[in-house]
Amino acid sequence: MEIVIKAAQFILSLSILVILHELGHFMFAKLFNTKVEKFYLFFDPWFSIFKFKKGDTEYGIGWLPLGGYVKISGMIDESMDKEALKQPPQPWEFRSKPTWQRLLIMIGGVLVNFVLAMFIYSMVLFAWGDEYLPNDNVKYGIMCDSLALNAGLQNGDKIISVDSQKIEDFSKITAHILLNYSKTVQVNRNGEQINIHLPETLIPAMIKSGKREFIAPRYPFTVGEFPKTSPARDAGLQKGDKIVKFDSLKIDFFDQFKSEIAKHKNQVVDVGVLRGADTMMFKVAIPATALIGVTVGVDNNFFELKKINYSFFASFPAGIAKGFNTVSNYLKQFKLLFDSKTKAYESLGGFITIGGIFSSVWDWQAFWNITAFLSIILAVMNILPIPALDGGHVLFLLYEIVTGRKPSDKFLEYAQIVGMALLFALLIYANGNDIVKLFK
């Protein structure tokens, strides 16, 4: 069921973004009296699922969900309609329009995606506000995974700054380190300020691991739900119990329990819990997996979150600022992607990866935040100066504006073929990575 919910969100989000992206091209084309022959959601090689014609334009839904398109008369695009280009140019055709009009038609989709992302962010802030955990409120310090421990951090460290720069939102620390190639982290360790120099191998290791967070706020171990097989439940533990003792060791935080249990595989251990006001002891059989069959229930009152509410008008500057910050961070990811040291290209994902970022339950706040982010991705990817993308057409139009010479139709045709080949290769590589990950 989770897969169905994620797939439904992905398809809905993609459909919204593709339709509005293509609508951007369509509106500018119509504004300049340029004939649009087709307007399609998804691609329709050989046949379409649904179509109708109104005026000069055929509207429809294709069967291949890889995007969508508008076919503008007199333009060299993915349809590769060479015969039409052999005819004399007509006044309603794209090729007959002034350069500045053709430029606006081509960037129309990207403009809509950027504006849409900022509008969505604004409406999300207006409807739900912005809630986060301030770094100053992580009062018991951090819990580290193996990468963080190898980098020199320790459980219980309180992060002061990264490269001497304070970060307000705790959840943004990992991304800051990754995207800015951070060199140092300043922490408070047992009352002493320490400057930790991060190893050069950290960022490549973080990318390869695929983990979104390599540090988390430290929290106590409260028993959550039990799966079907649970040694902890069999021993007598109940939901809501707070684990305070393991063997002879006092337990204050989950990371302490996690570290100790790995040392007691295939043993029966005394586990102490706080249930209400009573401390109770249970003998728990620790299996070879070192998993006792519980989920960790975190008390939300343990963390003091900060929430900012926005009025309707105040949400717009905040949404625009969030949009620009997202664009900046996404562009920094390109630096990682093309850095041979990080080998981020090995982690490049396709549709399965994108679909996986959606929530396993239908959460409208998460859905719209992800849709805004994907809108920015669509805009940035499309404006890249690659033939067959909007950015490729924009590049040739800028060349025409600067030099006063229009590239020949034959050159544009070959460029379109090369661009499509590159895009298909990228598509196969990214989705191939997804398939390989499924079998790992």
Summary of the structure (lengths in Angstrom):
residues: 440
radius of gyration: 27.2
end to end distance: 22.7
largest distance: 89.6
contacts: 1307
relative contact order: 0.12
helix: 48%
strand: 22%
